[in-house]
């Protein structure tokens, strides 16, 4: 089976693009690991793009494929050359599904402050995932197929903690 980096973007999964600063990768990967299921895929650039790949091309491919964008607002977020561009690119869609996860005291700013804010520390990464999924599930543009994939992932869970 090919590694995650070698798998092509698939439309069968509900892909969620994680916009974050590289220094915050640890918590972002913990959230992504919980969220990754048979029906949902979290895209984390530092984890999912090959070192030798064309970075910009990969980001654009996954931004186009993603059904939702999760912005991890930290004190570092605005320091990145990429994060504001990722959010701006995604906001150019019609009725974009964007969830901001505030880690620490970093306030939402600019155009992204109008979107759903998940305040953290919520405790554990699994609580952050629950808050993200609740926000996404309530988005008016979420298709019936996407809802079915989310429910399917829930039904295929192997434990109560995984289902949460």
N, C-alpha and C positions, 0 to 999 in steps of 0.2 A: 504494500500500500504506500503511495507517495506521501511524503511528509507534508505538513500543513502548508509550508512555503511553496511547494510545488503544485498544489491543487489549484485548478482554475477557479475563478469566481463562478459561483453557481447561483442560479435564480431559484432553486428549489428551497433554499434556506432563507429565512428572514435575516438579512445582514444588517448589523448595526455598526456604524463607524464610530470609533472612539477617538475623539480629538483631545490630545493631552500633550503636556510638555514631557520630554524624555526623562527628566529627573523624577517624575511622578510615576514612572513605569511600574514600580512594584505593586501599588494599590490597583492600578489599571489592569495589570495582568491577573491579579487575584479576582477582580470582578469579572473579567473576560472568561477566566477558567470556569467559573460557576455558570455563566451565561451560555457558554458553548454547549450546544446539545445537537441532537439529530435534526432539529427544526430551526434553530437559531444559531447564527454565527457572529461573534464579535470580531471586528477587524481592528487590530492593534498594529500599526505600521512597524514599530520596532521589533515586533515579534513575528509578523506575518510576511514582511517583504524580505527577500534575499538580499544579502549584503551587496552583491554585484548587480542587482536589478536596477532598472531606471526608476528612481525614487518618485519623481513627479508623475510619470506615467502610471505607476502603481497606485499612487494616491488618487489620481483622477478616476481610474478604473473602479476603485472601491467606493469612492464618493458617489459615482454614478449608479453603482449597483446597490448601495445601501438604501434601506427603507427608512432608517432613522439615524440621527446623529446624537451622540452623547458627548457633551462638552464637560471635561473635568476641570472646573475652575479652581485653580490653586494660586498661590502667590507667584508661581513660576509661569503660569499659562501665557500671559501676555509677552513674556520674554522670548518666546519662540518665533522664528520667522515664518512658521507654517500654520500655527493654530488659528489665528484670525482669518487667514486665507481659507482654511478648510471650512470654518463656520460660515464665512461670507459666500463661498461657492455653494454650499448646501442651502443657504437661505435663499438663493436665487431660484429655487424650485417653487412650483405652485403648491401652497399649503404644506410646507415642510414639517416633518415631525422631529423636533429638537428638544432634548432634555438636558438641562444644565445641572451637574452635580457639583455643589459647592463644598470643597474640602478645605476647611479652615475658614478664614475671614475674608477671603477674596470676594468682593461683590461682583455681581454681573455688571457689565458695562456695554456701552454702545448698543448696537441693534439686538444683541442676544439677550439683553435684560428683559425683553418682552416674552421670553419663553419660560416654560415650566422650570422651576428651581427645586432641586432636591437638596435640602440642607443636610450637611454631614458635619460632625461625626454622627452617623446613625448607629455606630457600633461596628458591626462586622460587614465584610464585603457582601455577604448574602443578603443583608438588610438593604444595602445599596442596590443590589440586583432587583430585589422585590420592589423598591421604590421606582426604579427605572421601568420595569415591566408594567407597573400600575399606570405610570404616566403615558407610556406608549399605547397601552390597551385603551386608554380613554381618548386617544387622538382621533378626530373625525375622519381623517384620510386613511386610517388603517382599514385595509380591505378584509373582507370575510376570509379570504385565503390565508392572510397573515394571522388572523385570530385563530383559525383552525390549526396553523403550525404551532402557535404558542400553546394552545390547549393540548395538542398532540405531544409536545415536549413535556408538559405537565403529566399527562397520562403515562408516558414511558419512563417516568422517574422511578428509580429503584429504592428510594427511601423518602421518609417524610422530610428530612433536611434538604434533599435534592429537589423535592417538589416545591418547597418554600422558595 
